[in-house]
Amino acid sequence: MSQVKLGDTDVSVKGHFPEKGEQVSDFTLTGQDLAEVSLADFEGQRKVISIIPSVDTGVCATSTRTFNQKASSLADTVVLVVSADLPFAAARFCGAEGLENVKTLSTFRHPEFAEHHGVLIADGPMTGLCARGVIVLDEKNTVLYSELCPQIKAEPGYEDALAALNG
């Protein structure tokens, strides 16, 4: 179990967050159209997995917009934004914002994703949501970069995450 902060409050996070050099196994989440989407669907591409509590918070919205903007210049790379948001909410947000370079995926049918990837908030007012983190994978799903953000209310290190792709 890890500890992160939500403001000044310590928050426990269950599971093992993947570290550089580890292999991430296949997982399934739900896409905006309610179809099941697996990591294997992005075989041969590099992946930036941005894990957030909800697109309905300011920092999550900003990080989704930022990765959307930066993703447009990345060759052979897909940005996956994972949250517990319902697919309808993620689709509404991306549509209203004109975000076309990220793919939002929901844990709502697959809550095991959060604990399996070390981002399940275990206590406090956000229990059951995902903590903020970024995992960058190569074409074979080996972790190139990982950051479990120590402060849920803080943005991730975009430049460090994207630099790992040029590594």
DSSP file (Angstrom, degrees, kcal/mol; ACC not computed):
  #  RESIDUE AA STRUCTURE BP1 BP2  ACC     N-H-->O    O-->H-N    N-H-->O    O-->H-N    TCO  KAPPA ALPHA  PHI   PSI    X-CA   Y-CA   Z-CA
    1    1 A M              0   0    0      0, 0.0    13,-0.2     0, 0.0     2,-0.2   0.000 360.0 360.0 360.0 138.0    0.0    0.0    0.0
    2    2 A S  E     -A   13   0A   0     11,-2.9    11,-2.7    13,-0.1     2,-0.4  -0.620 360.0-133.5-105.9 167.8    1.2    3.5   -0.9
    3    3 A Q  E     +A   12   0A   0      9,-0.2     2,-0.3    -2,-0.2     9,-0.2  -0.985  27.4 163.8-123.1 135.4    0.5    6.9    0.6
    4    4 A V  E     -A   11   0A   0      7,-2.5     7,-3.2    -2,-0.4     2,-0.4  -0.803  32.1-110.3-132.7 178.8   -0.3   10.0   -1.3
    5    5 A K  E     -Ab  10 151A   0    145,-2.6   147,-3.2    -2,-0.3     2,-0.5  -0.894  12.5-164.6-116.9 146.0   -1.9   13.3   -0.2
    6    6 A L  E >  S-A    9   0A   0      3,-2.7     3,-1.7    -2,-0.4     2,-0.5  -0.896  81.0 -52.2-120.2  95.6   -5.2   14.9   -0.9
    7    7 A G  T 3  S-     0   0    0     -2,-0.5   146,-0.1     1,-0.2   145,-0.1  -0.636 122.8 -21.7  68.3-122.9   -4.5   18.5    0.1
    8    8 A D  T 3  S+     0   0    0     -2,-0.5     2,-0.4    -3,-0.1    -1,-0.2   0.416 119.3  98.5 -95.8   0.1   -3.1   18.1    3.6
    9    9 A T  E <  S-A    6   0A   0     -3,-1.7    -3,-2.7     1,-0.0     2,-0.2  -0.750  72.2-127.2 -97.8 132.8   -4.6   14.7    4.3
   10   10 A D  E     -A    5   0A   0     -2,-0.4     2,-0.4    -5,-0.2    -5,-0.2  -0.549  26.9-165.4 -71.8 139.1   -2.8   11.4    3.9
   11   11 A V  E     -A    4   0A   0     -7,-3.2    -7,-2.5    -2,-0.2     2,-0.3  -0.996  14.2-132.9-130.1 131.9   -4.6    8.9    1.6
   12   12 A S  E     -A    3   0A   0     -2,-0.4   110,-3.1    -9,-0.2   111,-0.7  -0.650  17.2-161.7 -84.2 140.5   -3.9    5.2    1.3
   13   13 A V  E     -AC   2 121A   0    -11,-2.7   -11,-2.9    -2,-0.3   108,-0.2  -0.990  11.0-141.8-126.2 123.4   -3.6    3.7   -2.2
   14   14 A K  E     + C   0 120A   0    106,-2.9   106,-1.2    -2,-0.4     2,-0.1  -0.514  54.6  27.0 -86.5 150.3   -3.9   -0.1   -2.7
   15   15 A G  S    S-     0   0    0     -2,-0.2     2,-0.6   103,-0.2   101,-0.2  -0.229  89.5 -61.3  99.0 177.1   -1.9   -2.2   -5.1
   16   16 A H        -     0   0    0     99,-0.6   103,-0.1   100,-0.2    -2,-0.1  -0.903  41.7-143.8-105.0 117.9    1.4   -2.1   -6.7
   17   17 A F        -     0   0    0     -2,-0.6   101,-0.2   101,-0.3   100,-0.1  -0.695  33.3-106.8 -80.1 127.2    2.1    0.8   -9.0
   18   18 A P        -     0   0    0      0, 0.0     2,-0.3     0, 0.0    -1,-0.1  -0.209  36.4-150.7 -58.3 141.6    4.2   -0.4  -12.0
   19   19 A E    >   -     0   0    0      1,-0.1     3,-2.3     4,-0.1   124,-0.3  -0.749  32.9 -72.4-113.2 160.3    7.9    0.7  -12.0
   20   20 A K  T 3  S+     0   0    0     -2,-0.3   124,-0.2     1,-0.3    -1,-0.1  -0.207 119.8  22.3 -51.1 132.5   10.3    1.4  -14.8
   21   21 A G  T 3  S+     0   0    0    122,-2.8    -1,-0.3     1,-0.3   123,-0.1   0.143  95.1 119.5  94.3 -18.3   11.4   -1.8  -16.5
   22   22 A E    <   -     0   0    0     -3,-2.3   121,-3.2   120,-0.1     2,-0.4  -0.390  64.5-120.0 -77.0 157.9    8.4   -3.9  -15.4
   23   23 A Q  B     -E  142   0B   0    119,-0.2     2,-0.6    -3,-0.1   119,-0.2  -0.841  18.7-142.8 -96.4 132.5    6.0   -5.5  -17.9
   24   24 A V        -     0   0    0    117,-2.9     3,-0.1    -2,-0.4     2,-0.1  -0.861  18.9-138.3 -96.4 124.9    2.3   -4.4  -17.7
   25   25 A S        -     0   0    0     -2,-0.6    14,-0.1     1,-0.2   116,-0.0  -0.367  34.0 -79.0 -79.6 162.2   -0.1   -7.2  -18.4
   26   26 A D        -     0   0    0     -2,-0.1     2,-0.3    13,-0.1    -1,-0.2  -0.200  52.2-179.8 -58.4 147.5   -3.1   -6.9  -20.6
   27   27 A F        -     0   0    0     -3,-0.1    12,-2.0     2,-0.0     2,-0.4  -0.951  19.3-135.5-143.6 163.1   -6.2   -5.3  -19.0
   28   28 A T  E     +F   38   0C   0     -2,-0.3    10,-0.2    10,-0.2     2,-0.2  -0.982  25.8 164.2-125.5 135.7   -9.7   -4.4  -20.2
   29   29 A L  E     -F   37   0C   0      8,-3.0     8,-3.1    -2,-0.4     2,-0.5  -0.760  39.4 -95.2-134.2-178.9  -11.6   -1.2  -19.6
   30   30 A T  E     -FG  36 106C   0     76,-2.2    76,-3.0    -2,-0.2     6,-0.2  -0.906  33.8-146.0-111.0 129.1  -14.7    0.4  -21.1
   31   31 A G  E >   - G   0 105C   0      4,-3.0     3,-2.1    -2,-0.5    74,-0.2  -0.219  35.7 -91.1 -83.9 176.2  -14.5    3.0  -23.9
   32   32 A Q  T 3  S+     0   0    0     72,-0.5    59,-0.1     1,-0.3    73,-0.1   0.786 127.7  52.6 -58.8 -29.3  -16.7    6.0  -24.6
   33   33 A D  T 3  S-     0   0    0      2,-0.1    -1,-0.3    58,-0.0     3,-0.1   0.272 120.1-108.8 -91.6  11.8  -19.0    3.9  -26.8
   34   34 A L  S <  S+     0   0    0     -3,-2.1     2,-0.2     1,-0.3    -2,-0.1   0.466  76.7 135.6  73.2   5.1  -19.4    1.3  -24.0
   35   35 A A        -     0   0    0      1,-0.1    -4,-3.0    -5,-0.1     2,-0.3  -0.532  63.8-106.0 -78.8 149.4  -17.3   -1.2  -25.9
   36   36 A E  E     -F   30   0C   0     -6,-0.2     2,-0.4    -2,-0.2    -6,-0.2  -0.595  37.8-167.4 -75.1 135.2  -14.7   -3.2  -24.1
   37   37 A V  E     -F   29   0C   0     -8,-3.1    -8,-3.0    -2,-0.3     2,-0.3  -0.989   1.4-165.9-127.8 131.6  -11.1   -2.0  -24.9
   38   38 A S  E >   -F   28   0C   0     -2,-0.4     3,-1.4   -10,-0.2     4,-0.3  -0.780  35.2-115.3-115.9 162.4   -8.0   -3.8  -23.9
   39   39 A L  G >  S+     0   0    0    -12,-2.0     3,-2.0    -2,-0.3   -11,-0.1   0.856 115.4  65.9 -58.9 -34.5   -4.4   -2.9  -23.8
   40   40 A A  G >  S+     0   0    0    -13,-0.3     3,-1.7     1,-0.3    -1,-0.3   0.743  84.7  72.7 -61.3 -23.3   -3.8   -5.4  -26.6
   41   41 A D  G <  S+     0   0    0     -3,-1.4    -1,-0.3     1,-0.3    -2,-0.2   0.686  98.0  49.4 -64.2 -15.9   -5.9   -3.2  -28.9
   42   42 A F  G X  S+     0   0    0     -3,-2.0     3,-2.1    -4,-0.3    -1,-0.3   0.029  80.9 155.2-111.7  24.7   -3.0   -0.8  -29.0
   43   43 A E  T <   +     0   0    0     -3,-1.7    97,-0.1     1,-0.3     3,-0.1  -0.233  66.3  21.1 -54.5 136.7   -0.4   -3.5  -29.8
   44   44 A G  T 3  S+     0   0    0     95,-1.2     2,-0.3     1,-0.3    -1,-0.3   0.367 105.7 101.0  84.9  -5.1    2.7   -2.1  -31.5
   45   45 A Q  S <  S-     0   0    0     -3,-2.1    -1,-0.3    94,-0.3     2,-0.3  -0.795  75.2-117.1-108.2 154.1    2.0    1.5  -30.3
   46   46 A R  E     -h   77   0C   0     30,-3.1    32,-2.6    -2,-0.3     2,-0.4  -0.644  35.3-146.9 -80.9 148.7    3.7    3.3  -27.4
   47   47 A K  E     -hI  78 137C   0     90,-1.9    90,-3.2    -2,-0.3     2,-0.6  -0.967  20.5-166.0-126.7 133.4    1.2    4.2  -24.7
   48   48 A V  E     -hI  79 136C   0     30,-2.5    32,-2.9    -2,-0.4     2,-0.8  -0.975  18.0-163.9-109.0 113.6    0.9    7.1  -22.3
   49   49 A I  E     -hI  80 135C   0     86,-3.3    86,-2.3    -2,-0.6     2,-0.7  -0.879   3.8-169.2-104.2 109.3   -1.6    6.1  -19.6
   50   50 A S  E     -hI  81 134C   0     30,-2.9    32,-2.6    -2,-0.8     2,-0.5  -0.880   6.6-162.5 -99.4 113.5   -2.8    9.1  -17.7
   51   51 A I  E     +hI  82 133C   0     82,-3.3    82,-2.2    -2,-0.7    32,-0.2  -0.858  17.1 169.0-103.2 127.0   -4.8    7.8  -14.6
   52   52 A I        -     0   0    0     30,-2.9    78,-0.4    -2,-0.5    32,-0.4  -0.905  42.9-125.5-135.0 157.9   -7.0   10.4  -13.0
   53   53 A P  S    S-     0   0    0      0, 0.0    31,-0.9     0, 0.0    77,-0.3   0.957  87.7 -26.1 -67.3 -49.8   -9.8   10.5  -10.4
   54   54 A S    >   -     0   0    0     29,-0.1     3,-1.3    30,-0.1     6,-0.3  -0.928  42.2-131.6-167.5 137.7  -12.4   12.3  -12.6
   55   55 A V  T 3  S+     0   0    0     -2,-0.3     6,-0.1     1,-0.3    -1,-0.1   0.633 102.8  76.4 -66.2 -11.1  -12.5   14.6  -15.7
   56   56 A D  T 3  S+     0   0    0      4,-0.1     2,-0.3     5,-0.1    -1,-0.3   0.231  81.5  81.5 -86.7  15.3  -15.0   16.7  -13.6
   57   57 A T  S <> S-     0   0    0     -3,-1.3     4,-2.5     1,-0.1     5,-0.2  -0.897  86.1-120.4-115.5 152.9  -12.2   18.1  -11.5
   58   58 A G  H  > S+     0   0    0     -2,-0.3     4,-2.3     1,-0.2     5,-0.1   0.896 109.9  45.0 -58.8 -47.2  -10.0   21.0  -12.5
   59   59 A V  H  > S+     0   0    0      2,-0.2     4,-2.7     1,-0.2    -1,-0.2   0.899 114.2  49.5 -67.9 -39.8   -6.6   19.3  -12.4
   60   60 A C  H  > S+     0   0    0     -6,-0.3     4,-2.2     2,-0.2    -2,-0.2   0.911 111.6  49.1 -64.9 -41.7   -7.9   16.2  -14.2
   61   61 A A  H  X S+     0   0    0     -4,-2.5     4,-2.4    -7,-0.2    -2,-0.2   0.920 112.3  48.9 -62.3 -43.7   -9.4   18.3  -16.9
   62   62 A T  H  X S+     0   0    0     -4,-2.3     4,-2.7    -5,-0.2    -2,-0.2   0.921 111.5  48.1 -63.5 -44.5   -6.2   20.3  -17.3
   63   63 A S  H  X S+     0   0    0     -4,-2.7     4,-2.6     2,-0.2     5,-0.2   0.881 111.7  50.3 -66.7 -35.6   -4.1   17.1  -17.5
   64   64 A T  H  X S+     0   0    0     -4,-2.2     4,-2.2     2,-0.2    -1,-0.2   0.926 112.7  46.6 -66.7 -43.7   -6.4   15.6  -20.1
   65   65 A R  H  X S+     0   0    0     -4,-2.4     4,-2.4     2,-0.2    -2,-0.2   0.916 113.2  50.0 -61.5 -43.1   -6.3   18.8  -22.2
   66   66 A T  H  X S+     0   0    0     -4,-2.7     4,-2.5     1,-0.2     5,-0.2   0.932 112.1  45.2 -64.9 -47.1   -2.5   18.9  -21.9
   67   67 A F  H  X S+     0   0    0     -4,-2.6     4,-2.1     1,-0.2    -1,-0.2   0.883 111.4  54.9 -65.2 -35.9   -1.9   15.3  -22.9
   68   68 A N  H  X S+     0   0    0     -4,-2.2     4,-0.8    -5,-0.2    -2,-0.2   0.938 111.3  44.6 -58.7 -47.0   -4.4   15.8  -25.8
   69   69 A Q  H >< S+     0   0    0     -4,-2.4     3,-0.5     1,-0.2     4,-0.2   0.917 117.1  43.8 -65.3 -44.1   -2.4   18.8  -27.1
   70   70 A K  H >< S+     0   0    0     -4,-2.5     3,-1.1     1,-0.2    -1,-0.2   0.764 104.5  65.1 -74.6 -25.0    1.0   17.1  -26.7
   71   71 A A  H >< S+     0   0    0     -4,-2.1     3,-1.7     1,-0.2    -1,-0.2   0.771  83.9  74.8 -69.0 -25.8   -0.3   13.8  -28.2
   72   72 A S  T << S+     0   0    0     -4,-0.8    -1,-0.2    -3,-0.5    -2,-0.1   0.735  99.7  43.9 -62.4 -20.7   -0.9   15.4  -31.6
   73   73 A S  T <  S+     0   0    0     -3,-1.1     2,-0.6    -4,-0.2    -1,-0.3   0.343  89.3 104.4-105.2   6.7    2.9   15.4  -32.3
   74   74 A L    X   -     0   0    0     -3,-1.7     3,-0.8    -4,-0.1     2,-0.2  -0.793  63.1-140.8 -96.1 120.5    3.7   11.9  -31.0
   75   75 A A  T 3  S-     0   0    0     -2,-0.6   -29,-0.2     1,-0.2     3,-0.1  -0.550  80.5  -2.9 -77.5 140.3    4.4    9.3  -33.6
   76   76 A D  T 3  S+     0   0    0     -2,-0.2   -30,-3.1     1,-0.2     2,-0.4   0.817 106.3 122.6  51.8  36.9    3.1    5.7  -33.0
   77   77 A T  E <   -h   46   0C   0     -3,-0.8     2,-0.4   -32,-0.2   -30,-0.2  -0.987  43.7-165.1-133.6 138.7    1.8    6.8  -29.6
   78   78 A V  E     -h   47   0C   0    -32,-2.6   -30,-2.5    -2,-0.4     2,-0.6  -0.957  13.1-143.9-119.7 141.6   -1.7    6.7  -28.0
   79   79 A V  E     -hj  48 102C   0     22,-0.5    24,-2.7    -2,-0.4     2,-0.5  -0.932  15.0-166.7-106.1 121.9   -2.7    8.5  -24.9
   80   80 A L  E     -hj  49 103C   0    -32,-2.9   -30,-2.9    -2,-0.6     2,-0.7  -0.938   5.2-159.4-109.5 122.8   -5.2    6.6  -22.7
   81   81 A V  E     -hj  50 104C   0     22,-2.7    24,-3.1    -2,-0.5     2,-0.5  -0.913  13.7-166.4-105.3 115.4   -6.9    8.6  -20.0
   82   82 A V  E     +hj  51 105C   0    -32,-2.6   -30,-2.9    -2,-0.7     2,-0.3  -0.872  21.4 138.7-109.2 130.0   -8.2    6.2  -17.3
   83   83 A S  E     - j   0 106C   0     22,-2.0    24,-2.1    -2,-0.5    25,-0.3  -0.937  61.1-107.3-152.9 174.7  -10.8    7.1  -14.6
   84   84 A A  S    S+     0   0    0    -31,-0.9    22,-0.1   -32,-0.4   -30,-0.1   0.390  77.1 125.5 -86.9   2.6  -13.8    5.8  -12.8
   85   85 A D  S    S-     0   0    0     20,-0.2    23,-0.4   -32,-0.2    -2,-0.2  -0.262  72.6-104.1 -58.2 146.2  -16.0    8.3  -14.8
   86   86 A L    >>  -     0   0    0      1,-0.1     4,-1.9    20,-0.1     3,-0.6  -0.456  30.9-115.1 -64.6 147.1  -18.9    6.9  -16.7
   87   87 A P  H 3> S+     0   0    0      0, 0.0     4,-2.5     0, 0.0     5,-0.2   0.829 116.0  60.0 -54.4 -32.6  -18.1    6.7  -20.4
   88   88 A F  H 3> S+     0   0    0      2,-0.2     4,-2.5     1,-0.2     5,-0.2   0.911 104.9  47.7 -63.1 -42.4  -20.9    9.2  -21.0
   89   89 A A  H <> S+     0   0    0     -3,-0.6     4,-2.6     2,-0.2    -1,-0.2   0.914 112.9  48.0 -65.7 -43.0  -19.2   11.8  -18.8
   90   90 A A  H  X S+     0   0    0     -4,-1.9     4,-2.7     2,-0.2     5,-0.2   0.910 112.9  48.3 -64.5 -41.4  -15.8   11.3  -20.5
   91   91 A A  H  X S+     0   0    0     -4,-2.5     4,-2.6    -5,-0.2     5,-0.2   0.911 111.7  50.0 -64.7 -42.2  -17.4   11.6  -24.0
   92   92 A R  H  X S+     0   0    0     -4,-2.5     4,-2.7    -5,-0.2     5,-0.2   0.936 112.7  47.1 -60.3 -47.4  -19.3   14.7  -23.0
   93   93 A F  H  X S+     0   0    0     -4,-2.6     4,-2.1     2,-0.2    -2,-0.2   0.949 114.5  44.8 -61.0 -51.2  -16.1   16.3  -21.6
   94   94 A C  H  X>S+     0   0    0     -4,-2.7     5,-2.4     1,-0.2     4,-1.0   0.891 114.9  49.6 -63.5 -38.9  -14.0   15.4  -24.7
   95   95 A G  H  <5S+     0   0    0     -4,-2.6     3,-0.4    -5,-0.2    -1,-0.2   0.930 112.2  46.5 -64.0 -46.0  -16.8   16.6  -27.1
   96   96 A A  H  <5S+     0   0    0     -4,-2.7    -1,-0.2     1,-0.2    -2,-0.2   0.824 118.5  42.6 -66.0 -31.3  -17.2   19.9  -25.3
   97   97 A E  H  <5S-     0   0    0     -4,-2.1    -1,-0.2    -5,-0.2    -2,-0.2   0.550 107.2-123.4 -92.1  -9.2  -13.5   20.5  -25.2
   98   98 A G  T  <5 +     0   0    0     -4,-1.0     2,-0.7    -3,-0.4    -3,-0.2   0.849  49.8 165.8  69.0  33.9  -12.8   19.3  -28.8
   99   99 A L      < +     0   0    0     -5,-2.4    -1,-0.2    -6,-0.2    -2,-0.1  -0.752  11.0 153.2 -89.3 115.7  -10.3   16.7  -27.5
  100  100 A E        +     0   0    0     -2,-0.7    -1,-0.1     1,-0.1    -5,-0.0   0.446  58.7  68.4-119.6  -4.8   -9.5   14.2  -30.3
  101  101 A N  S    S+     0   0    0    -23,-0.0   -22,-0.5     2,-0.0     2,-0.3   0.292  90.6  66.3-105.7  10.0   -6.0   12.9  -29.4
  102  102 A V  E     - j   0  79C   0    -24,-0.1     2,-0.5   -22,-0.0   -22,-0.2  -0.933  66.9-144.4-125.0 153.4   -6.8   11.0  -26.2
  103  103 A K  E     - j   0  80C   0    -24,-2.7   -22,-2.7    -2,-0.3     2,-0.4  -0.976  18.1-147.3-115.5 119.9   -8.9    7.9  -25.7
  104  104 A T  E     - j   0  81C   0     -2,-0.5   -72,-0.5   -24,-0.2     2,-0.4  -0.702  15.8-173.0 -90.2 139.1  -10.8    7.9  -22.4
  105  105 A L  E     -Gj  31  82C   0    -24,-3.1   -22,-2.0    -2,-0.4     2,-0.4  -0.984  10.8-143.5-132.6 141.6  -11.4    4.6  -20.7
  106  106 A S  E     -Gj  30  83C   0    -76,-3.0   -76,-2.2    -2,-0.4     3,-0.3  -0.833  13.7-158.1-111.7 142.9  -13.5    3.8  -17.7
  107  107 A T    >   +     0   0    0    -24,-2.1     3,-0.8    -2,-0.4   -23,-0.2   0.342  66.1 109.4 -89.7   4.5  -13.0    1.4  -14.8
  108  108 A F  T 3  S+     0   0    0    -23,-0.4    -1,-0.2   -25,-0.3   -24,-0.1   0.799  90.2  29.3 -60.9 -30.6  -16.7    1.3  -14.0
  109  109 A R  T 3  S+     0   0    0     -3,-0.3    -1,-0.3     1,-0.2     3,-0.1   0.518 128.1  46.6 -95.8  -8.6  -17.1   -2.3  -15.2
  110  110 A H    X   +     0   0    0     -3,-0.8     3,-1.9     1,-0.1     4,-0.4  -0.491  57.5 158.0-134.6  62.4  -13.5   -3.2  -14.3
  111  111 A P  T >>  +     0   0    0      0, 0.0     4,-0.8     0, 0.0     3,-0.8   0.716  67.6  76.0 -63.1 -18.3  -12.8   -1.9  -10.8
  112  112 A E  H 3> S+     0   0    0      1,-0.2     4,-2.6     2,-0.2     5,-0.2   0.758  79.4  73.6 -64.1 -23.5   -9.9   -4.4  -10.5
  113  113 A F  H <> S+     0   0    0     -3,-1.9     4,-2.0     1,-0.2    -1,-0.2   0.922  92.3  53.9 -55.1 -46.2   -7.8   -2.2  -12.8
  114  114 A A  H <4>S+     0   0    0     -3,-0.8     5,-3.1    -4,-0.4     6,-0.8   0.917 114.6  37.3 -61.4 -47.4   -7.2    0.4  -10.0
  115  115 A E  H ><5S+     0   0    0     -4,-0.8     3,-1.5     4,-0.2   -99,-0.6   0.916 114.5  55.3 -71.1 -40.9   -5.9   -2.1   -7.4
  116  116 A H  H 3<5S+     0   0    0     -4,-2.6  -100,-0.2     1,-0.3    -1,-0.2   0.818 114.6  40.8 -61.2 -29.8   -4.0   -4.1   -9.9
  117  117 A H  T 3<5S-     0   0    0     -4,-2.0    -1,-0.3    -5,-0.2    -2,-0.2   0.207 116.4-110.9-106.5  14.4   -2.2   -1.0  -11.1
  118  118 A G  T < 5S+     0   0    0     -3,-1.5  -101,-0.3  -101,-0.2    -3,-0.2   0.792  89.7 103.1  70.3  32.0   -1.6    0.5   -7.7
  119  119 A V      < +     0   0    0     -5,-3.1    12,-2.7    -6,-0.2     2,-0.7   0.260  36.5 127.0-127.3  11.5   -4.0    3.5   -7.9
  120  120 A L  E     -CD  14 130A   0   -106,-1.2  -106,-2.9    -6,-0.8     2,-0.4  -0.616  56.5-136.8 -77.8 112.9   -7.0    2.4   -5.9
  121  121 A I  E     -C   13   0A   0      8,-2.7     7,-2.8    -2,-0.7  -108,-0.2  -0.573  21.9-173.2 -70.1 122.4   -7.8    5.1   -3.3
  122  122 A A        +     0   0    0   -110,-3.1     2,-0.3    -2,-0.4  -109,-0.2   0.575  56.7  17.7-100.6 -12.3   -8.6    3.1   -0.1
  123  123 A D  S    S+     0   0    0   -111,-0.7     3,-0.4     3,-0.0    -1,-0.1  -0.968  87.9  45.4-153.5 168.6   -9.7    5.8    2.3
  124  124 A G  S >  S-     0   0    0     -2,-0.3     3,-1.6     1,-0.2  -113,-0.0  -0.305 102.4 -43.9  88.0-175.7  -11.1    9.3    2.6
  125  125 A P  T 3  S+     0   0    0      0, 0.0    -1,-0.2     0, 0.0     0, 0.0   0.663 135.5  53.2 -67.3 -16.5  -13.7   11.1    0.6
  126  126 A M  T >  S+     0   0    0     -3,-0.4     3,-2.5     3,-0.1    -5,-0.2   0.164  74.8 152.8-105.1  18.6  -12.4    9.7   -2.8
  127  127 A T  T <   +     0   0    0     -3,-1.6    -5,-0.2     1,-0.3     3,-0.1  -0.203  67.4  23.5 -49.9 132.2  -12.4    6.0   -1.7
  128  128 A G  T 3  S+     0   0    0     -7,-2.8    -1,-0.3     1,-0.4     2,-0.1   0.172 101.1 103.9  95.1 -17.1  -12.9    3.8   -4.8
  129  129 A L  S <  S-     0   0    0     -3,-2.5    -8,-2.7    -8,-0.1    -1,-0.4  -0.389  78.0 -96.5 -86.9 173.2  -11.6    6.4   -7.3
  130  130 A C  B     -D  120   0A   0    -78,-0.4   -10,-0.2   -77,-0.3     2,-0.1  -0.703  29.5-128.7 -89.3 140.5   -8.1    6.3   -8.9
  131  131 A A        -     0   0    0    -12,-2.7     2,-0.4    -2,-0.3    -1,-0.0  -0.426  42.0 -88.4 -74.4 163.4   -5.2    8.2   -7.6
  132  132 A R        +     0   0    0     17,-0.2    17,-1.7    -2,-0.1     2,-0.3  -0.607  65.1 141.3 -80.5 131.4   -3.4   10.4  -10.1
  133  133 A G  E     -IK  51 148C   0    -82,-2.2   -82,-3.3    -2,-0.4     2,-0.4  -0.987  37.6-141.7-160.7 163.7   -0.6    8.7  -12.0
  134  134 A V  E     -IK  50 147C   0     13,-2.1    13,-2.5    -2,-0.3     2,-0.4  -1.000  12.4-175.1-133.6 133.2    1.1    8.3  -15.4
  135  135 A I  E     -IK  49 146C   0    -86,-2.3   -86,-3.3    -2,-0.4     2,-0.5  -0.996   8.2-161.3-127.2 124.7    2.6    5.2  -16.9
  136  136 A V  E     -IK  48 145C   0      9,-2.9     8,-3.4    -2,-0.4     9,-1.3  -0.930  13.0-171.1-108.7 126.5    4.5    5.3  -20.2
  137  137 A L  E     -IK  47 143C   0    -90,-3.2   -90,-1.9    -2,-0.5     6,-0.2  -0.869  16.0-134.1-117.1 147.5    4.8    2.0  -22.0
  138  138 A D    >   -     0   0    0      4,-2.1     3,-1.9    -2,-0.3   -91,-0.2  -0.192  50.1 -78.8 -82.5-172.6    6.8    1.0  -25.1
  139  139 A E  T 3  S+     0   0    0      1,-0.3   -95,-1.2   -95,-0.2   -94,-0.3   0.721 133.9  47.8 -62.4 -22.7    5.4   -1.0  -28.0
  140  140 A K  T 3  S-     0   0    0    -96,-0.1    -1,-0.3   -97,-0.1  -116,-0.1   0.189 120.8-104.7-106.1  15.1    5.8   -4.2  -25.9
  141  141 A N    <   +     0   0    0     -3,-1.9  -117,-2.9     1,-0.3     2,-0.4   0.767  69.4 148.0  67.7  29.8    4.2   -2.8  -22.7
  142  142 A T  B     -E   23   0B   0   -119,-0.2    -4,-2.1     1,-0.0     2,-0.4  -0.810  55.3-109.6 -90.2 135.2    7.4   -2.4  -20.8
  143  143 A V  E     +K  137   0C   0   -121,-3.2  -122,-2.8    -2,-0.4    -6,-0.2  -0.500  39.0 172.2 -70.3 122.1    7.3    0.6  -18.4
  144  144 A L  E    S+     0   0C   0     -8,-3.4     2,-0.3     1,-0.4    -7,-0.2   0.700  72.8   2.9 -95.2 -28.6    9.5    3.4  -19.6
  145  145 A Y  E     -K  136   0C   0     -9,-1.3    -9,-2.9  -126,-0.1    -1,-0.4  -0.980  62.6-177.1-157.2 142.6    8.3    5.9  -17.0
  146  146 A S  E     +K  135   0C   0     -2,-0.3     2,-0.4   -11,-0.2   -11,-0.2  -0.987   2.6 178.7-147.4 141.6    5.9    5.9  -14.1
  147  147 A E  E     -K  134   0C   0    -13,-2.5   -13,-2.1    -2,-0.3     2,-0.9  -0.910  13.5-166.7-144.0 111.6    4.8    8.5  -11.6
  148  148 A L  E     -K  133   0C   0     -2,-0.4   -15,-0.2   -15,-0.2   -16,-0.1  -0.887  39.1-124.8 -91.3 107.5    2.3    8.0   -8.9
  149  149 A C        -     0   0    0    -17,-1.7   -17,-0.2    -2,-0.9  -144,-0.2  -0.318  11.1-147.8 -61.3 125.2    1.7   11.7   -8.1
  150  150 A P  S    S+     0   0    0      0, 0.0  -145,-2.6     0, 0.0     2,-0.5   0.725  89.6  46.9 -68.0 -19.8    2.3   12.3   -4.4
  151  151 A Q  B >  S-b    5   0A   0   -147,-0.2     3,-2.0     1,-0.1  -145,-0.2  -0.973  71.3-156.2-124.6 115.0   -0.4   15.0   -4.3
  152  152 A I  T 3  S+     0   0    0   -147,-3.2  -146,-0.2    -2,-0.5    -1,-0.1   0.825  95.9  55.5 -59.3 -31.9   -3.7   14.1   -6.0
  153  153 A K  T 3  S+     0   0    0   -148,-0.3     2,-0.3    -3,-0.1    -1,-0.3   0.436  94.9  87.1 -82.7   2.0   -4.4   17.8   -6.5
  154  154 A A  S <  S-     0   0    0     -3,-2.0    -3,-0.1     1,-0.1    -5,-0.1  -0.761  80.9-113.0-105.0 149.0   -1.2   18.4   -8.4
  155  155 A E        -     0   0    0     -2,-0.3    -4,-0.1     1,-0.1   -95,-0.1  -0.391  36.3-110.0 -72.0 153.5   -0.5   17.9  -12.2
  156  156 A P        -     0   0    0      0, 0.0     2,-1.6     0, 0.0     3,-0.2  -0.244  38.4 -89.1 -76.6 172.3    1.8   15.1  -13.3
  157  157 A G     >  +     0   0    0      1,-0.2     4,-2.4     2,-0.1     5,-0.2  -0.629  48.7 177.6 -83.0  83.4    5.3   15.7  -14.8
  158  158 A Y  H  > S+     0   0    0     -2,-1.6     4,-2.7     1,-0.2     5,-0.3   0.916  76.2  48.9 -54.3 -50.2    4.2   16.0  -18.4
  159  159 A E  H  > S+     0   0    0      1,-0.2     4,-2.4     2,-0.2    -1,-0.2   0.890 111.8  48.5 -63.7 -40.8    7.7   16.7  -19.8
  160  160 A D  H  > S+     0   0    0      2,-0.2     4,-1.3     1,-0.2    -1,-0.2   0.914 112.6  49.4 -64.0 -42.3    9.3   13.8  -17.9
  161  161 A A  H  < S+     0   0    0     -4,-2.4     4,-0.4     1,-0.2     3,-0.3   0.939 115.9  41.5 -62.1 -47.7    6.6   11.4  -19.1
  162  162 A L  H >< S+     0   0    0     -4,-2.7     3,-1.1     1,-0.2     4,-0.4   0.822 107.7  61.2 -73.1 -30.6    6.9   12.4  -22.7
  163  163 A A  H >< S+     0   0    0     -4,-2.4     3,-1.4    -5,-0.3     4,-0.5   0.825  92.8  67.2 -63.1 -30.8   10.7   12.6  -22.6
  164  164 A A  G >< S+     0   0    0     -4,-1.3     3,-0.6    -3,-0.3    -1,-0.2   0.786  92.5  60.7 -60.6 -26.3   10.7    8.9  -21.7
  165  165 A L  G <  S+     0   0    0     -3,-1.1    -1,-0.3    -4,-0.4    -2,-0.2   0.727 108.3  42.6 -73.3 -21.4    9.4    8.2  -25.2
  166  166 A N  G <         0   0    0     -3,-1.4    -1,-0.2    -4,-0.4    -2,-0.2   0.405 360.0 360.0 -99.6   0.1   12.5    9.7  -26.7
  167  167 A G    <         0   0    0     -3,-0.6    -1,-0.1    -4,-0.5    -2,-0.1   0.253 360.0 360.0 -47.4 360.0   14.7    8.0  -24.2
